[in-house]
Amino acid sequence: MRSADAQTSKPDAHGNIGRTTDGRCGQIAQNCPDAPFPQAIGFLTARQRKLAWLGFMLVACQAPVAAKVLPDASWLFSIVVALTVATVIMADDSMRRRPAAE
């Protein structure tokens, strides 16, 4: 068993030192000794993933407002964009949850 000093002394690849508050290792499960198996990395970076979630939430909230304000059905385009972004996020999630190829 490792000491607490050994666990918190070295930063990981992202500059985080030690463990996260939920008891897991840093963001990448490949470097985590407690991970049950290594996980693959998705095709979106952390920044792209956050921006995708932000875009999804903005478009999903904008669609009902546009439906009330606009007389035509152009608000349906917002629904299509939100579904496309949601599909990309789900595809990235699915890719991240797969075991890494060795």
Number of C-alpha atoms within 10 A of each C-alpha: 3 6 7 9 9 9 13 13 10 12 13 17 11 9 9 14 15 18 16 11 8 6 8 14 21 20 15 16 19 18 14 16 11 12 13 10 13 19 18 18 18 17 15 17 11 11 9 12 17 13 12 18 16 12 16 21 14 13 20 17 14 15 20 14 11 16 15 10 10 10 9 10 9 12 19 14 12 20 18 14 16 23 15 13 18 17 12 16 21 12 14 17 16 12 17 18 13 14 14 14 7 5
